[in-house]
Amino acid sequence: MKKTKVTVAVALLVQAVTLFVLFILQAARRRSLAEAFLAVSAFAAAGGGYLIWQTREEAREEKEALRLAREAEEGAPYEIPVDASATEKEFE
């Protein structure tokens, strides 16, 4: 799924650039399609950017989960304070 998101995001960004170039060409000729190309280009860029951002967030969360798992295996770098009423069973 991750590779699919990246592929779709890149395709949307390439489409956005292409449509923006078409917008510039049509705007120079004062054609009515220019505004449509600009609108679709903006939506494609927004969609591609969102998918890239979402993929980066998922990778960041995965990296954080791996770091926490590694710390749990090695032992936490801190101690949990235990008062007189707490037992070790509560912290296992």
C-alpha positions in Angstrom: 0.0 0.0 0.0 2.9 2.4 0.8 4.4 2.0 -2.7 1.0 2.6 -4.3 0.5 5.9 -2.3 3.9 7.1 -3.5 3.2 6.1 -7.1 -0.1 7.8 -7.1 1.3 10.9 -5.4 4.1 11.2 -8.0 1.6 10.7 -10.8 -0.6 13.4 -9.4 2.3 15.8 -9.1 3.4 15.2 -12.7 -0.2 15.7 -13.8 -0.3 19.0 -11.9 2.8 20.2 -13.6 1.6 19.2 -17.0 -1.8 20.9 -16.5 -0.1 24.0 -15.2 2.0 24.2 -18.4 -1.2 23.8 -20.4 -2.8 26.6 -18.3 0.1 28.9 -19.2 -0.2 28.0 -22.9 -3.9 28.5 -23.0 -3.8 31.7 -20.9 -1.4 33.2 -23.4 -3.9 32.6 -26.1 -6.8 33.8 -23.9 -8.7 30.6 -24.2 -11.6 29.7 -21.9 -10.0 26.3 -21.0 -7.2 28.0 -19.1 -9.1 28.4 -15.9 -10.2 24.7 -16.0 -6.5 23.6 -16.4 -5.5 25.8 -13.5 -8.2 24.4 -11.3 -7.5 20.7 -12.1 -3.8 21.4 -11.7 -4.3 22.9 -8.2 -6.4 19.9 -7.1 -3.9 17.4 -8.4 -1.1 19.2 -6.7 -3.0 19.3 -3.4 -3.9 15.6 -3.7 -0.3 14.6 -4.5 1.1 16.7 -1.7 -1.3 15.2 0.8 -0.4 11.7 -0.2 3.3 12.5 0.1 2.7 14.1 3.6 0.7 11.1 4.7 3.4 8.6 3.6 6.0 10.6 5.5 3.9 10.6 8.6 3.4 6.9 8.4 7.2 6.4 8.0 7.8 8.7 11.0 5.3 6.7 13.2 6.9 3.4 12.1 10.3 4.7 12.9 9.2 5.9 16.4 7.5 2.5 17.1 10.8 0.7 16.2 12.7 3.0 18.5 10.3 2.4 21.3 10.5 -1.4 20.8 14.3 -1.2 20.8 14.3 0.7 24.0 11.9 -1.8 25.6 14.2 -4.6 24.7 17.3 -2.9 26.1 15.5 -1.6 29.2 14.1 1.8 29.7 16.7 4.6 30.3 14.7 5.8 33.3 13.2 4.3 36.4 9.6 4.4 37.4 9.3 5.7 41.0 7.7 3.2 43.3 6.0 4.4 46.5 5.4 2.2 49.6 1.9 1.1 48.5 2.9 0.0 45.0 4.1 -3.5 44.2 6.4 -4.8 41.4 3.5 -6.7 40.0 1.7 -3.5 39.0 4.7 -2.5 36.7 5.1 -5.8 34.9 
